[in-house]
Amino acid sequence: MVSPVRVWLNRTYAENVFFMDQLRRNPHGRPVEIHATHADPDSPVLAAADTCAPEPENLSPAAYVEYALDQCARRGTDVFVPVLHQAALAAHREDFAALGTALLAPPAEAIGLFANKALAYETVGRVGVPVPPWWRVRDEAQLLAAVDAIEAQGGKACFKPTGGEGGVGFRIITRAPFSMLHLTGFPSPYVPLELVTRALRRTERSVDWLVMPRLDEPEVSVDCLTGPDGAVRLAVGRTKNGRRRGFTLDPAWIDPARLIARSFGLHWLTNIQFRLHAGEPVLMDVNTRPAGGLHQLSECGLNVPWAAVRLALGDDPGELSPDFLGSDYAVVPGPRALRPAVPRQRTPSAPLTPLLTAGPGPGPGPVPGPVAGLESALPVGGVPQTAELP
C-alpha cells in the first residue's frame, strides 16, 4: 500500500481549503493526509484538514521554529507550507530537511527582501522590472511633497505600510473635505488629506509608508512555481478587472514575473502582482507564499498545489503550461463546514460558583480539574477531525 503524503499548513487563509481539496484530488491518486494549525478555532481550514490543532500562543519566532521542528518529527511531516513565521522557519530549512520535511518557502533572504515594499521596489528596479513612481514617507512634510508630485502628473496618490500584507493599511488620498459623502454607502479606502496630516501631527508613533500613484486595472496576479534549482516550472497570470476574472499568458505580464522569480530565488509557490501605470505594466506586490486564488488555475486544467508537492518530494513535474485558458469568470462566496463548537475549558483560576436555587436540591458536586493531554475526534462532514488541545 502506498504511504500517504503528510502535509502541514500553518495559519493559512480560509481560501486554502481549496488548496487542500486539490491535494486530495491529485491525478496520481496518491493519498494525502493534511494537518492544519490556526489561532482561530472557527477557521474553515481546521475543518477541512484530517487533523488540526490550535496554534501555540505568544511564541517568539525562535520558539516557534522549535515547536515546528518537534511537530514535524512527531508527525512524520513530508511537506510543510508555512505562512506564520515564514522567514524564521526558512532560515532553518536544513534542520527540517534532516527530519525528512521539505519546507515550501523561499530562502529567508528573499522573504526578508519582499517583506519591505520600498526595499523591494528599489531592488527589483535594478534588474529591469518596471516599477511605478514611489516615495518612502515618514512624516507630514514628506507626505505632502509626494502627494503634490503625484497630483502634478495627473495622478491620484495612495499609500500603504512598507511592511503591510495585501491591502492592509491601503488608503487613497482625496482633497475633498470630510463630509456626509464619506458616511454614506459602503466603507471606502478614500481618506481626506487633511485628516491624514492631522493624524500625523498628533501621533507619537512612527510611520513608514510607501506613497505612489493609484495604479489602473487590470490587476494581474502571476502564480509561479519555481524549483530550488532556480528554474521556473510554471507562470500563469490571473486577471482581475472589476468582477471579471480571467487568465493570461501575455509576455508583458509573465516575463517580468519570471525574471523576478529567477533573479531573487523565489523558490516554490509565489505570487507576483502587476497593474498598469500610464498604460504600461508595473510591479505592484510580491507575495512569498501561494495566493489564496491559486486553485482557480484548475479552470486551465492545472493542479498547481500537487505539482509543488511532487517537486518537493523529488518527482519533478517539468515545465508546466496550460493546454487551454479557462473562460472569464466571477468569484462568489459559498458555505464551508466548520468544526463543532466546543465549550471553553475551565482552568483552576476560574472555579465554578454554585447557583442558588429557590428550593432544596442536591449540593454542588466536586469540581473536576483540567484534563491533561485531551484529544477528541470530532466528525465534520464525515471526515474524522482530531483536535489537539494544549
C-alpha positions as CSV (number, residue, x, y, z in Angstrom):
1,M,0.0,0.0,0.0
2,V,1.3,3.5,-0.9
3,S,2.0,5.6,2.1
4,P,0.2,8.9,2.3
5,V,1.9,12.2,1.8
6,R,1.7,14.2,5.1
7,V,1.3,17.9,4.6
8,W,1.1,20.6,7.2
9,L,-0.3,24.1,6.6
10,N,0.1,26.6,9.5
11,R,-2.1,29.7,10.0
12,T,-3.1,29.8,6.3
13,Y,-6.0,31.8,5.0
14,A,-9.5,30.4,4.7
15,E,-9.5,30.1,0.9
16,N,-6.8,27.5,1.1
17,V,-9.5,24.9,1.8
18,F,-9.4,24.6,-2.0
19,F,-5.6,24.1,-1.9
20,M,-6.4,21.1,0.4
21,D,-9.1,19.8,-2.0
22,Q,-6.7,19.8,-4.9
23,L,-4.0,17.9,-3.0
24,R,-6.6,15.2,-2.2
25,R,-7.8,15.1,-5.8
26,N,-4.4,14.7,-7.3
27,P,-4.3,12.9,-10.6
28,H,-1.9,10.3,-9.3
29,G,-4.4,9.0,-6.8
30,R,-1.8,9.4,-4.0
31,P,-3.3,9.5,-0.6
32,V,-2.7,12.8,1.3
33,E,-3.1,13.5,5.0
34,I,-3.3,17.2,5.9
35,H,-2.6,18.7,9.2
36,A,-3.6,22.3,9.9
37,T,-2.9,24.7,12.7
38,H,-4.6,28.1,13.3
39,A,-5.2,30.5,16.1
40,D,-8.9,30.9,15.1
41,P,-10.9,27.9,16.1
42,D,-13.5,28.9,13.5
43,S,-11.1,28.8,10.6
44,P,-12.5,26.5,7.9
45,V,-9.1,25.1,7.2
46,L,-9.3,23.3,10.6
47,A,-12.5,21.6,9.5
48,A,-11.1,20.8,6.1
49,A,-7.9,19.1,7.5
50,D,-7.6,15.5,8.5
51,T,-6.1,16.6,11.8
52,C,-5.9,20.0,13.4
53,A,-4.6,21.9,16.4
54,P,-4.6,25.4,17.8
55,E,-1.5,27.5,17.1
56,P,0.5,27.9,20.3
57,E,0.2,31.5,21.6
58,N,2.9,34.0,22.4
59,L,5.8,32.1,21.0
60,S,8.8,34.1,19.6
61,P,9.9,33.2,16.1
62,A,12.8,31.2,17.5
63,A,10.5,29.3,19.9
64,Y,8.0,28.7,17.1
65,V,10.8,27.1,15.0
66,E,11.5,24.6,17.8
67,Y,7.8,23.9,18.1
68,A,7.6,23.3,14.3
69,L,10.6,21.0,14.3
70,D,9.1,19.0,17.1
71,Q,5.7,18.8,15.2
72,C,7.3,17.6,12.0
73,A,9.4,15.0,13.8
74,R,6.4,13.6,15.7
75,R,4.1,13.6,12.8
76,G,6.5,12.5,10.1
77,T,5.6,15.6,8.0
78,D,6.7,15.3,4.4
79,V,5.9,18.8,3.2
80,F,5.4,22.0,5.4
81,V,3.7,25.0,3.8
82,P,4.3,27.8,6.3
83,V,2.7,31.3,6.5
84,L,3.2,32.2,10.1
85,H,6.9,33.0,10.9
86,Q,7.8,32.0,7.3
87,A,11.2,33.8,7.3
88,A,12.3,32.3,10.7
89,L,11.3,28.8,9.5
90,A,13.0,29.2,6.1
91,A,16.3,30.1,7.9
92,H,16.2,26.5,9.4
93,R,15.5,24.7,6.1
94,E,18.3,22.3,6.6
95,D,17.1,21.3,10.1
96,F,13.7,20.4,8.6
97,A,15.4,18.5,5.8
98,A,17.3,16.5,8.3
99,L,13.9,15.3,9.6
100,G,12.7,14.4,6.1
101,T,10.5,17.5,5.8
102,A,10.5,19.7,2.7
103,L,9.8,23.4,3.5
104,L,7.8,25.0,0.8
105,A,9.1,28.6,1.3
106,P,11.6,30.7,-0.5
107,P,15.0,31.4,1.1
108,A,14.9,33.6,4.2
109,E,16.8,36.4,2.4
110,A,14.2,36.6,-0.4
111,I,11.3,36.6,2.2
112,G,13.0,39.5,4.1
113,L,13.6,41.5,0.9
114,F,10.0,41.4,-0.2
115,A,8.6,41.9,3.3
116,N,9.6,45.6,2.8
117,K,7.9,47.1,-0.2
118,A,10.2,50.1,-0.5
119,L,13.3,47.9,-0.5
120,A,11.7,45.5,-2.9
121,Y,10.8,48.3,-5.4
122,E,14.3,49.7,-5.2
123,T,16.0,46.3,-5.7
124,V,13.6,45.0,-8.4
125,G,14.0,48.1,-10.4
126,R,17.7,47.4,-10.7
127,V,17.2,44.2,-12.7
128,G,15.0,45.9,-15.2
129,V,11.5,45.2,-13.9
130,P,9.2,48.3,-14.3
131,V,8.0,49.8,-11.0
132,P,5.7,52.8,-10.5
133,P,7.0,56.1,-9.2
134,W,7.2,55.8,-5.4
135,W,8.1,57.8,-2.3
136,R,9.1,56.5,1.1
137,V,7.3,58.7,3.7
138,R,7.9,59.0,7.4
139,D,6.4,62.5,8.2
140,E,3.9,65.1,7.1
141,A,6.3,67.1,5.0
142,Q,7.4,64.1,3.0
143,L,3.8,63.0,2.5
144,L,2.7,66.5,1.2
145,A,5.7,66.6,-1.2
146,A,4.9,63.1,-2.5
147,V,1.2,63.9,-3.0
148,D,2.0,67.2,-4.7
149,A,4.4,65.4,-7.1
150,I,1.8,62.7,-8.0
151,E,-1.0,65.2,-8.5
152,A,1.1,67.4,-10.7
153,Q,1.4,64.5,-13.1
154,G,-2.4,64.0,-13.1
155,G,-2.3,61.0,-10.7
156,K,-4.2,60.2,-7.5
157,A,-2.0,59.5,-4.5
158,C,-2.4,56.4,-2.4
159,F,-0.3,54.9,0.4
160,K,0.2,51.7,2.4
161,P,2.7,50.5,5.0
162,T,6.0,49.4,3.6
163,G,5.6,46.2,5.7
164,G,1.9,45.6,5.2
165,E,0.4,42.4,3.7
166,G,-2.2,42.5,0.9
167,G,-4.5,45.5,1.2
168,V,-3.9,46.1,4.9
169,G,-3.5,49.8,5.6
170,F,-4.1,50.8,1.9
171,R,-5.7,54.2,1.5
172,I,-6.4,56.6,-1.4
173,I,-5.9,60.3,-0.7
174,T,-8.5,62.8,-1.6
175,R,-8.5,66.6,-1.3
176,A,-12.3,66.6,-0.7
177,P,-13.0,67.6,3.0
178,F,-14.7,65.1,5.3
179,S,-18.4,65.2,4.8
180,M,-21.6,63.1,4.7
181,L,-20.3,61.7,1.4
182,H,-17.8,59.6,3.5
183,L,-20.6,58.3,5.7
184,T,-23.0,57.0,3.0
185,G,-22.8,53.8,1.2
186,F,-20.2,51.2,1.9
187,P,-16.9,51.9,3.6
188,S,-14.3,53.2,1.2
189,P,-10.5,53.4,1.1
190,Y,-10.7,57.2,0.4
191,V,-9.4,59.4,3.2
192,P,-9.2,63.2,3.1
193,L,-5.6,64.5,3.1
194,E,-6.5,67.0,5.9
195,L,-7.3,64.0,8.2
196,V,-4.1,62.2,7.3
197,T,-1.9,65.2,8.1
198,R,-3.7,65.9,11.3
199,A,-3.2,62.3,12.4
200,L,0.5,62.5,11.6
201,R,0.9,65.7,13.7
202,R,-0.9,64.1,16.7
203,T,0.6,60.7,16.7
204,E,3.7,59.7,18.7
205,R,4.0,56.5,16.6
206,S,6.5,56.4,13.7
207,V,5.1,55.7,10.3
208,D,6.8,54.1,7.3
209,W,4.6,54.4,4.2
210,L,5.0,53.8,0.5
211,V,3.3,56.6,-1.4
212,M,2.6,56.1,-5.1
213,P,0.0,57.0,-7.8
214,R,-3.0,54.8,-7.8
215,L,-2.5,52.1,-10.4
216,D,-5.1,51.1,-13.1
217,E,-6.7,47.8,-13.8
218,P,-6.5,45.1,-14.9
219,E,-4.7,43.6,-11.9
220,V,-2.7,40.6,-13.0
221,S,-1.5,38.1,-10.3
222,V,1.1,35.7,-11.8
223,D,1.2,32.4,-9.9
224,C,4.7,30.9,-10.1
225,L,6.2,27.6,-9.2
226,T,10.0,27.7,-9.1
227,G,12.3,24.8,-8.2
228,P,15.2,25.1,-5.7
229,D,17.4,25.0,-8.8
230,G,16.0,28.4,-9.8
231,A,14.2,27.2,-12.8
232,V,10.6,28.4,-13.2
233,R,8.3,25.5,-13.8
234,L,5.1,27.5,-14.1
235,A,4.0,31.1,-14.6
236,V,0.3,31.8,-15.3
237,G,-1.5,35.1,-14.8
238,R,-4.9,35.6,-13.3
239,T,-6.5,38.8,-14.4
240,K,-8.9,40.9,-12.4
241,N,-10.9,43.8,-13.8
242,G,-13.8,44.7,-11.5
243,R,-15.8,41.5,-11.0
244,R,-14.5,39.9,-14.2
245,R,-11.7,37.4,-13.8
246,G,-9.7,35.6,-16.4
247,F,-6.3,34.1,-17.3
248,T,-3.4,35.3,-19.4
249,L,0.0,34.1,-20.8
250,D,0.8,37.6,-22.2
251,P,4.6,38.1,-22.0
252,A,4.0,41.7,-20.9
253,W,3.0,40.2,-17.5
254,I,4.6,36.8,-17.5
255,D,8.2,37.7,-18.5
256,P,8.8,40.2,-15.6
257,A,7.3,37.7,-13.2
258,R,9.7,35.0,-14.4
259,L,12.6,37.5,-14.2
260,I,11.8,38.3,-10.5
261,A,11.4,34.7,-9.6
262,R,14.7,33.7,-11.1
263,S,16.7,36.8,-10.0
264,F,15.7,36.7,-6.4
265,G,15.4,33.0,-5.7
266,L,11.7,33.0,-5.2
267,H,11.5,29.2,-4.9
268,W,8.3,27.1,-4.6
269,L,4.9,28.8,-4.8
270,T,4.8,32.6,-5.0
271,N,2.5,35.2,-6.4
272,I,3.7,38.4,-8.2
273,Q,1.2,41.1,-8.9
274,F,1.1,43.8,-11.5
275,R,-1.1,46.7,-12.6
276,L,-0.9,49.5,-15.2
277,H,0.8,52.9,-14.8
278,A,0.5,55.2,-17.8
279,G,-0.7,52.2,-19.8
280,E,2.3,50.0,-19.0
281,P,2.5,47.0,-16.7
282,V,4.4,47.8,-13.5
283,L,5.1,45.7,-10.4
284,M,2.6,46.1,-7.6
285,D,3.5,43.5,-5.0
286,V,5.3,40.2,-4.4
287,N,3.9,37.5,-2.1
288,T,6.4,34.9,-1.0
289,R,3.6,32.4,-0.4
290,P,0.9,30.7,-2.5
291,A,-2.0,33.0,-3.3
292,G,-5.5,32.3,-2.0
293,G,-6.7,32.2,-5.6
294,L,-4.2,29.6,-6.8
295,H,-6.8,26.9,-7.0
296,Q,-8.5,28.9,-9.8
297,L,-5.9,27.7,-12.2
298,S,-7.8,24.4,-12.1
299,E,-10.0,26.2,-14.7
300,C,-7.0,25.9,-17.0
301,G,-6.5,22.2,-16.3
302,L,-3.7,22.7,-13.7
303,N,-3.3,21.3,-10.2
304,V,-0.5,23.6,-9.0
305,P,-0.5,22.6,-5.3
306,W,0.0,18.9,-6.3
307,A,2.8,19.9,-8.7
308,A,4.6,21.8,-5.9
309,V,4.3,18.8,-3.6
310,R,5.6,16.5,-6.3
311,L,8.6,18.7,-6.8
312,A,9.2,18.9,-3.1
313,L,9.2,15.1,-2.9
314,G,11.8,14.8,-5.8
315,D,9.3,14.0,-8.5
316,D,10.0,16.9,-10.9
317,P,6.9,17.7,-13.0
318,G,8.9,19.6,-15.5
319,E,7.8,22.8,-17.1
320,L,4.1,23.2,-16.9
321,S,1.9,25.2,-19.3
322,P,-1.9,25.1,-19.6
323,D,-3.2,23.5,-22.8
324,F,-6.0,26.0,-22.7
325,L,-7.0,29.1,-20.8
326,G,-10.3,28.9,-18.9
327,S,-13.2,31.2,-19.7
328,D,-13.7,34.5,-17.9
329,Y,-15.5,34.1,-14.5
330,A,-16.5,35.8,-11.3
331,V,-15.8,34.8,-7.7
332,V,-18.8,34.3,-5.4
333,P,-18.9,33.1,-1.7
334,G,-20.2,29.8,-0.7
335,P,-20.8,27.8,2.5
336,R,-18.0,25.7,4.1
337,A,-18.2,23.4,7.1
338,L,-16.6,24.4,10.4
339,R,-15.7,22.3,13.4
340,P,-18.3,21.8,16.0
341,A,-18.1,24.5,18.8
342,V,-16.5,23.1,21.9
343,P,-17.2,24.9,25.2
344,R,-14.2,26.7,26.6
345,Q,-12.3,24.5,29.1
346,R,-12.3,25.8,32.7
347,T,-8.9,26.4,34.4
348,P,-8.0,26.3,38.1
349,S,-8.0,30.1,38.1
350,A,-11.7,30.2,37.2
351,P,-13.6,27.9,39.7
352,L,-17.3,27.2,39.4
353,T,-19.7,29.2,41.6
354,P,-22.7,27.1,42.7
355,L,-26.1,28.5,41.5
356,L,-28.6,29.5,44.2
357,T,-31.9,27.8,43.7
358,A,-35.4,28.6,45.1
359,G,-36.0,25.1,46.6
360,P,-34.0,22.3,48.2
361,G,-31.8,20.3,45.9
362,P,-28.5,18.4,45.9
363,G,-25.4,20.4,46.9
364,P,-22.7,21.2,44.4
365,G,-20.6,18.2,43.4
366,P,-16.8,18.1,43.2
367,V,-15.3,20.4,40.6
368,P,-13.2,18.5,38.1
369,G,-9.8,19.8,37.2
370,P,-8.4,20.3,33.7
371,V,-7.8,17.1,31.8
372,A,-4.2,16.9,30.6
373,G,-3.4,15.8,27.0
374,L,-7.1,15.7,26.0
375,E,-7.6,14.7,22.3
376,S,-11.1,14.4,20.7
377,A,-12.1,13.1,17.4
378,L,-14.8,15.3,16.0
379,P,-16.6,14.2,12.8
380,V,-17.0,17.1,10.4
381,G,-18.6,16.4,7.1
382,G,-18.0,12.7,7.6
383,V,-14.2,13.2,8.0
384,P,-12.6,12.4,11.4
385,Q,-11.1,15.6,12.8
386,T,-8.5,15.3,15.6
387,A,-8.5,18.4,17.8
388,E,-5.4,18.6,20.0
389,L,-5.9,20.8,23.0
390,P,-3.0,22.4,24.9
